[in-house]
């Protein structure tokens, strides 16, 4: 879970600090490494960034990560 959170944080950093083309390169590399959900999870992380009053710490936001992965696992069931 922490590794996934770290990857989402790096994606947010790349998104906010570099030209958009670099985000594409980074996400392509993440998908190539098997982290296919990195972009969607980074999008979810923006909810945390916009709602720091509701989520004062990243740990307080982790239940949203759990919900995200539960939904992902439901989508991938045959």
N, C-alpha and C positions, 0 to 999 in steps of 0.2 A: 504494500500500500504506500509506503514512504517513497519507494523508487518511482512509482507512478505519479505521486504528488510532485516529486522533484522534476520529473519530465514535463508535467503540466506547467510548473513554475518557469522552467527554462523556456518553454514555448511562449508564455506570456511575456517574458523578458525580450525574446527575439521579436515578437510582434510589436512591442512598444519601442524598441531601441534601434531597429534596422529597417532597411527598405523591404517592402513586401516580398520581393523575390527571394530574400534569404529565409523567410518563414517557409516558403515552398520547399526550398532545399532541405531545411531542417526536418520538416514533416515527412518528406520523402524518405529521408534517412531513418526516421523513427519507424515508419511503416515497414521499411526494409528489415529493420531489426525486430519486427513482430509486435511493435507497440501501435497497433492499428487505431486505437482509441485516443491517441494523444491530442489530436486537434479538438475533438469533441469535449474531452476533459478540460482542455485549456479554455474552451468557450465557457464551460461550467465554472471554471475558476474566476472568470470575470464577474460572476454573480457574487462571489466572495469579495472581490476587490471593490465592488460597488456597494456592498452592504456590510461594511466593517462594524457598524453599530450593532447589527444582529449577530455577526460572527467576529468577535474581537481577536480570535486566534485561528490559525489554520486548523488546529486540532478541533476547534468548535465547529468547523466546516466539514470535518471528515464524515459525519453521517450522510451528507449530500453525496460524497464520493461513493459510499456504500450503496446508496439508492441508485446512483448512476451505473455501477457494476451489476447490480441486480437486474436492472432493466436491460443492460447489454447481454447478460446471460440468457434472459428470456427471449430476446430477439434471435439468438443464435441456436436455440433449440430446434431440432428437426421437426 
